[in-house]
Amino acid sequence: MTGWKHGTPSGAQMHYRMGEKPCEACRAAKNEYNRKKNHLRRLVHRCISIPEGVLVELYLNATPEAQEHLEAVIDLPTLDRMVAAHDEKESA
């Protein structure tokens, strides 16, 4: 088997394309690649959960720049609905 390198994620792919089970070196390389990729994905897509009322309070007391940033992350109709519900609770 020439033309591709064992011990790499692409080597594991070549084994699969040839209908083979990857050798130990290629399997280990593919597993390590997937571990790193999944770790990065978790870091990028990390999120937190906060109560809606707290988020609205933060939004209403934020600078205009911070409000614009939040509006870019959360769609405006959702923010408007949350603010309206907050205002309704405050006036009750």
Number of C-alpha atoms within 10 A of each C-alpha: 6 5 6 12 13 20 17 19 20 15 21 26 17 18 18 12 10 10 9 11 14 20 13 12 15 22 20 16 18 19 15 14 14 13 12 11 12 12 11 12 11 11 10 9 8 8 8 5 6 8 7 14 14 11 16 19 12 13 19 13 11 13 11 11 9 14 15 14 12 16 16 10 9 11 10 13 10 11 17 13 11 16 19 13 14 16 12 10 10 8 6 5
